[in-house]
């Protein structure tokens, strides 16, 4: 009598899994039978993730805290088929005005924190012959006034991803960059609401120079056609599972505009 052994479920760590694209990715992969290590910051978020169908394992993680990153890497174990770096932060404002601590926070989360998680989990990804998928943004290619901080951090992430892919290509680890345009997610809603808080920190004189531009930029974002996360989820899924994944995915209707513009 022959016995067949059921292969272990594929496993993935998804950062930023409590909302937007990260949550949608975690939900789809769990529905397909993956073991999803879903990163969160609060007990309430952990409870929400635990309610998802499938094998979803909440992992407390602050990407800017080294001890938290180490603990999360230990919790996910010694083998991963995928790492999806979806945790992100949007800081808005004109360069003259944005406070230094807000800029540092922007790069701490979007660049340094992402790389800290990648370094900590790379042995597990390498052991699984896995994939790394970084979530960037179209703003890395076309930077607009008032959105310089987020664009700069995503441009840095794009360069980081390119060099990481080259470094790991002979180690059985594939690296991809998914760059969505404006999506219907909580982070974009928060960005529109918080623009003035981030951007106008230079006092009345500076506000006099930029106030109208801030309102115009916020109105432009609010009026823009945000696309659902589905296409970005599909791109992440392809990057994780396709036999020949792309190195870069430009996602959304505004991606076509970017291609033409460049």
C-alpha positions in Angstrom: 0.0 0.0 0.0 1.4 3.4 -1.0 1.1 6.4 1.2 1.1 9.9 0.0 2.4 12.7 2.0 0.6 16.0 1.9 3.0 18.8 1.3 3.1 21.5 3.9 1.1 24.6 3.3 3.0 27.5 1.8 3.8 30.2 4.3 4.1 33.9 4.0 4.7 36.9 6.3 2.6 40.0 5.3 3.5 43.3 7.0 0.9 46.0 7.1 -1.7 43.3 7.2 -4.3 45.2 9.2 -5.7 47.3 6.4 -5.7 48.2 2.7 -3.6 46.1 0.3 -1.9 44.1 3.1 -5.2 43.0 4.5 -6.5 42.1 1.1 -3.4 40.1 0.3 -3.5 38.2 3.6 -7.2 37.4 3.1 -6.6 36.0 -0.5 -3.6 33.9 0.4 -5.3 32.5 3.5 -8.3 31.6 1.3 -6.0 29.7 -1.0 -4.5 27.6 1.8 -1.4 29.5 2.7 -0.3 29.9 6.3 -0.4 33.6 6.6 1.7 35.3 9.3 -0.1 38.6 9.5 1.7 41.5 11.1 -0.2 43.9 13.4 0.4 46.6 16.0 -2.6 46.3 18.4 -4.6 43.6 20.1 -7.7 44.8 18.3 -6.0 44.3 15.0 -4.9 40.9 16.1 -8.4 39.9 16.8 -9.6 41.1 13.5 -7.0 39.2 11.6 -7.7 36.0 13.7 -11.3 36.1 12.4 -10.2 35.7 8.8 -11.0 32.3 7.3 -8.0 30.0 6.9 -4.7 29.7 8.7 -4.0 33.3 9.7 -1.5 33.7 12.5 -1.3 37.3 13.9 2.2 38.5 14.6 2.9 41.6 16.6 5.4 43.7 14.7 6.7 47.3 14.7 9.0 47.5 11.8 10.9 50.4 13.3 11.7 48.5 16.5 14.6 46.1 16.3 13.5 43.9 19.2 10.0 43.6 17.7 11.4 42.7 14.3 13.6 40.0 15.9 10.8 38.5 17.9 8.5 38.4 14.8 11.2 36.7 12.8 11.5 34.1 15.5 7.8 33.6 15.6 7.4 32.9 11.9 10.0 30.1 12.1 12.8 28.9 9.9 11.0 28.6 6.6 9.0 31.1 4.5 7.7 30.8 0.9 7.1 34.5 0.8 7.6 37.9 2.4 5.2 40.7 1.4 6.5 44.1 2.7 3.3 46.1 2.7 3.7 48.2 5.8 3.9 51.9 4.8 3.3 55.5 5.8 2.4 58.6 3.8 3.9 61.9 4.9 2.8 64.9 2.9 4.0 68.5 2.6 6.3 70.8 0.8 10.0 70.3 1.5 10.3 73.7 3.2 7.6 72.9 5.7 7.6 69.2 6.6 9.1 68.7 10.1 12.3 66.7 10.3 10.8 64.1 12.7 8.0 63.4 10.1 10.6 62.9 7.4 12.6 60.6 9.5 9.5 58.6 10.4 8.7 58.4 6.6 12.0 56.7 5.9 12.1 54.7 9.1 8.9 52.9 8.1 9.0 52.8 4.3 12.7 52.1 3.9 14.7 51.2 7.0 11.9 49.3 8.7 11.2 47.3 5.5 14.9 46.4 5.2 15.1 45.4 8.8 12.2 42.9 8.4 13.8 41.6 5.1 17.2 41.1 6.8 15.6 39.3 9.8 13.5 36.9 7.7 15.9 36.4 4.8 17.3 33.1 6.2 13.7 31.7 6.4 12.9 33.0 2.9 16.1 31.5 1.5 15.4 28.2 3.2 12.0 28.1 1.5 13.3 29.2 -1.9 10.8 31.9 -1.5 9.9 35.3 -2.9 10.1 38.8 -1.6 7.5 41.3 -2.8 8.0 44.9 -1.8 5.0 47.3 -2.2 6.1 50.6 -3.7 4.1 53.3 -5.4 3.9 55.0 -8.8 5.1 58.2 -7.1 8.6 56.7 -7.2 8.4 57.4 -11.0 6.5 60.7 -11.1 6.9 62.9 -8.1 4.3 65.7 -7.5 4.5 68.8 -5.4 3.3 68.2 -1.8 3.9 64.5 -2.2 7.7 64.7 -2.2 8.4 62.8 1.1 6.4 59.7 0.1 7.8 59.9 -3.4 11.4 60.1 -2.2 10.9 57.1 0.2 9.3 55.0 -2.6 12.1 55.9 -5.0 14.6 54.8 -2.4 12.6 51.6 -2.0 12.7 51.0 -5.7 16.5 51.3 -5.8 16.7 49.1 -2.7 14.5 46.4 -4.4 16.6 46.5 -7.6 19.9 45.9 -5.8 18.4 43.3 -3.5 17.1 41.4 -6.5 20.5 41.3 -8.1 22.2 40.2 -4.8 19.8 37.3 -4.2 19.1 36.1 -7.8 21.7 33.3 -7.5 20.4 32.2 -4.1 17.0 30.9 -5.1 15.2 34.0 -3.9 13.2 36.2 -6.3 12.5 39.8 -5.5 9.7 41.9 -7.1 8.4 45.4 -6.8 4.6 46.1 -7.0 3.9 49.8 -7.6 0.2 50.7 -7.4 -1.3 54.1 -8.1 -3.9 55.7 -5.9 -6.0 53.0 -4.4 -9.3 52.9 -2.4 -7.6 52.2 0.9 -7.6 53.7 4.4 -4.0 55.0 4.0 -5.0 57.3 1.1 -8.1 58.5 3.0 -6.0 59.3 6.0 -3.4 61.1 3.8 -6.0 63.4 2.4 -7.3 64.3 5.9 -3.9 64.8 7.4 -2.2 66.8 4.7 -2.4 70.1 6.5 -1.1 68.6 9.7 2.0 67.2 8.0 2.6 70.0 5.6 2.1 73.3 7.2 4.6 73.5 10.1 6.5 76.6 9.2 4.4 79.3 10.8 2.1 82.0 9.3 4.6 83.3 6.7 5.3 79.8 5.3 1.6 79.0 5.4 0.9 82.1 3.4 3.2 80.9 0.6 1.8 77.4 0.4 -1.8 77.3 1.8 -3.5 77.6 -1.5 -1.2 74.9 -3.1 -2.0 72.6 -0.2 -5.7 73.0 -0.7 -5.3 72.5 -4.4 -3.3 69.3 -3.9 -5.7 67.9 -1.4 -8.7 68.6 -3.7 -6.8 67.0 -6.6 -6.2 63.8 -4.6 -9.8 63.8 -3.3 -11.1 64.1 -6.8 -8.8 61.6 -8.4 -10.2 58.2 -9.5 -9.0 55.7 -6.9 -8.9 52.1 -8.1 -9.8 49.1 -6.1 -7.1 47.0 -4.5 -8.0 43.9 -6.6 -5.5 44.6 -9.3 -2.7 45.1 -6.8 -3.6 42.0 -5.0 -3.4 40.1 -8.3 0.0 41.5 -8.9 1.3 40.4 -5.5 -0.2 37.0 -6.0 1.5 36.7 -9.4 4.8 37.8 -8.0 4.6 35.1 -5.3 3.3 32.2 -7.4 4.1 32.6 -11.1 6.8 30.4 -12.6 8.3 33.5 -14.1 7.4 36.5 -12.1 8.1 40.0 -13.3 10.6 42.2 -11.6 8.3 45.2 -11.5 4.5 45.6 -11.6 2.9 49.0 -12.4 -0.7 48.7 -11.3 -3.8 50.7 -12.0 -5.2 53.0 -14.6 -2.8 55.7 -13.7 0.1 53.3 -14.5 -0.7 53.7 -18.2 -0.3 57.5 -17.8 3.0 57.0 -16.1 4.3 54.7 -18.9 3.3 57.3 -21.5 4.8 60.2 -19.5 8.2 58.5 -19.2 
